[in-house]
Amino acid sequence: MSPTRPRAALASAALALALTATACGQGRDGDGAGSTDSRNRSAGAQLTWKRCEAPTTAQGGGKAPGKGWECATLPVPLDHAKPDGEKIGLALIRSKARDKSGRIGSLVFNFGGPGGSGVAGLPSLADSYEKLQGRYDLVSFDPRGVGESAGVRCQSDKELDAAYQIDGTPDDDAELKETLTSNKAYIDACSKNSGKVLPHVDTISAARDLDLIRSALGDQKLHYFGISYGTELGAVYAHLFPKNVGRAVLDAVVDPTQDPLQGNLGQTKGFQLALDNYLKDCGTSGSCPTQAQITTLVKDLDAKPLPTTQGRKLTQDEAVNGIAAALYSKDTWKYLTAGLQEALRKGTGNTLLLLFDSLVGRAPDGRYNNLQAANRAISCADAEQRYTVADVKQRLPEFRAASPVFGESAAWSLLSCTDWPVKGKWKTPDVSADGSAPIVVIGNAGDPATPVAGAERMAEKLGRGVGVRLTVKGEGHGTYGVDECATKAVDAHLLEGRTPADGTVCS
């Protein structure tokens, strides 16, 4: 079973949760104000803030965030079509603004995935947003199906370890049967353990949750910072509630015009571009492998996985996804070099396996968070497309041509939603947002997971006067705190209401 990588898999805080950003210029204000009371009234709901406990295994584990952080649970309808029906609890976290007199409101973050826990993620990234906290309460949450918000549960840790050892790129009928059997076992486990919530973890439902969060926080407008999948969530929110959009930023933007096949192919090209850029940069040191050596390594792993000190084998699919994990940020290219050198020179796969584990949410003690389960459940609840083995085989040449390293794995992952028990909501999301305040939309030229063209299409689909494009000529998945120009532009937009000129380029 291949890890799902439908739109933009979250690379994990250890690798690439340093995402976020915007542009350079002038513009319009987004208004907003909010109460700083510890108990705020929502549409029939109250938030009671208290000291945060340590993140659970489902959220990714770790230490309690400590002083200055508060957590709460917001009850929301399991089915928004039945507002008075069964409720689920959304896990929230916040740290209050330092400047009470100049406070703008709450700034709500979604760091992507889908499947990333905002409750675990925000404290680990808060230093990156220190300037924004001057005037905003920093807020994040576990979206429905994620972490402690009715988190989707599928297979056990041991079952997941075994499933990831199965060949995800079958070469014959026997391997194909094993792949399909494994896929069915995973889906059956999801249905058994989380069948009640699977129909309701779609992005439209999560966007409706966002408006309940806004109301419960006491804000008239939603000030929002979405990264990776969080850009799709934010754009769907803007479509549903355009008049409620305050100051908003979408960084590392998902292309709203692409279906899953087009998205997977786009990511394949994006990761290959990032690998090419890595090799060009690394080649000057004389310590890096060639494209041909990497391609051969990946091919050889199909028949002969590499040993590791964990006792697990590094399979072809795990190596491919481990390589991809290190390409999310230029800061982690050094780990890719170490992992490739180890595999090629020592014949062991320890580093690449650790990179893979970071991508799929596996802790050193062998426990998995629910990142991948939520990722698949949300993606399959959204997209209505269901691909067949025949579809994959027909498209394999195109995927292989796009990348000799990533192509096959990306093509076969199209089967992730095949036979899923829930129908998807859309072919592609509607993100038209006429009447919304301006939304800064940022694309990075070297982004592997959300190629830069997606930002242009998102800005176009949001509508004239709403989507404001900022392009960064850099590397990695996300720009805030990485590119100085983009960071200054985001700060100006969020803190001062000065929106950059559409088409601004940071080089």
Disulfide bonds with the S-S distance in Angstrom:
Cys52-Cys71 2.14
Cys154-Cys190 1.96
Cys282-Cys288 1.21
Cys380-Cys417 1.94
Cys485-Cys506 1.97
